[in-house]
């Protein structure tokens, strides 16, 4: 003998959702969206760290390229547009073209970026982070700000590119 569970049906045999069921689904969707939004806020430091590390790796690549080819390169960072681009110098600084790795880069709008370039005397490339043909890099300090941490890209005493994570309260 088969026992069937009776399901309430509307007259005419049509089924539907009750108002309570629809409200429960809407509340679950709202809760999920809220949790995703909170998660994105926590990822601000992670994204800032990724951007700082990407800049460091690209700088190391450009330095290796300059050693191999003997060409000079520069990185021009635009703090207001939150972007940077790579330049090369046969005679004057021109944007690098036809190189997907050295294409212009955009930093996410919600991050803050600052750069200080410490020019040597006689260097007329003001504001540019210059990589000489033998791999010598102009001393600099690039800061990508996250929510709780500053991610600082610079050169150590041996001219290696380093990325440090510093608590904002410690500065």
N, C-alpha and C positions, 0 to 999 in steps of 0.2 A: 504494500500500500504506500503510495507516494503522498508525502505531506508537503504542501506548498505554503510558502510564507506570503501572506497577502500584502500587496503594495498598494498604498492609496493612489488611486488614479482619479484624474479629473473626469467629469462626465464626458463621454464620447471616447474614452480610452486613451487620452493624452496624458503623459507624465510631465512633471515640471519640478523645479526647485522651489523650496520654501524661502521666504524672506530671510529667515534665520541662517539657512545654509549659505545664501549669497553673502550675507554680512560676515560670516565666519571667514569665507574665502577672501573678501576685501581686507579684513583685518590681518590675515596671514600675509597677503601681498604687501600691505603697508609696513608690517613688521620686517619683512625681508628687505624691502627697499631701505628702511632706516638702518638696518644692520650693515648693509653694503655701503651706505654712505659713511657710517662710522669707521668702517674698515678702510675706506679710501683716505680718511684723515690720518689714520695711523701709518699709512704707506708713504706719507710725505717725506719722512726721513729716509726711507728705503729708496725712493725715486731720486732724492737729492744725492744719495750715495752712489747710485747707479750712474747718474750724470757726471759726477766727479770722476768716477773710475773710467767712464767712456772717454772723457777729455784726456785723462792721463795716458790711456792706452793709445789713443790717436796721436798724442804728442810723441810717445815712444816710437810709434810707427814712422812718423815724419822724420824723427831724428835718425832712425835706421836708414830710411830712404836717402836722407841728405849725405850720410856717410858713404852709402853705396854709389850714389850718382855724382857726388861733389856739388850738388845744387843747394842753394840757400832757400829756405822756406820761412814763412811767417804765419802766425795765427792772429787774426784780427777779431777781438771780442767786442761785441756791441752790447753793453749792459742794458740800455734802454729797450732795444729790440729783442733782448734775450736770445742772442744768436752768436755764432762765430763761423768764420770761414778761413780757408787756407789759401795762402798766396805763395807764388814762386817768383824768383827774381833772376831772369836772364840779365836784364839791364835795369828794370824798374819792377815794382811789385804789381803783379797781375793775379787775378783769381785762378786757382788751379781748375782746369777743365778736363772733362772726359776721364775722371777718376772717381768712381762711385764711393770709394772709401774716404776720399778727401772732399766730399761734397759739402756745401754749406749745411750747418747744423742749427737746429732750433731747440732751445731749452724750454721746457714747459712753462707756460705763463705764470703758474702758481708758485714757481720757485724764484728765489732771489739769487742773483749772481753778481759778483764783484771781482775785478782783477786789478792788481798792482803790478806794473812791470818796472823793474829797476834798471834803468838805462845806464850803459857805460858811457864814459866821456867820448865824444866824437861820433856817437851812434845817432844817425839822423832818422831813424825809424821809430819816432815817438809813438808810444802806445801799442806798438806791435810786439808780440812775443816772437823773437827772431831765432831761427835755428840755422846756424852757419853751416857751410858746406862740409865741415869736418865733424858735425854733430854737436857743436857747442851751442848751448841754449841760454838765452838771456834770462837772468834770474827773475823770478816772478812769484806771485801768490794769487791763486784763484780760489775764491770762497763761494761754495754753493750752499745756501742756507736751507735747512730743513726745519721741522717744527721744534725739535729739541736739540738738534745737533748742527754744527757747522762742519762741512766736509771741505777740507783744505787741500788743494793740490799745489805742490811746490817742488823745489829741488833740495836734496839734502847736501851735505858737505862734499860728497863724491859726485855731485851732479846727476844723481839718480832721481827719477820722478817718483815722488811719494804722495800718498793720499792719507790724510789723518782725519779722524772723526773726533771732534772736540765738543764737549757739552757747552751749550750756549751760556749757561750760568757760570762756567769757569772762565769766560773771557771778559 
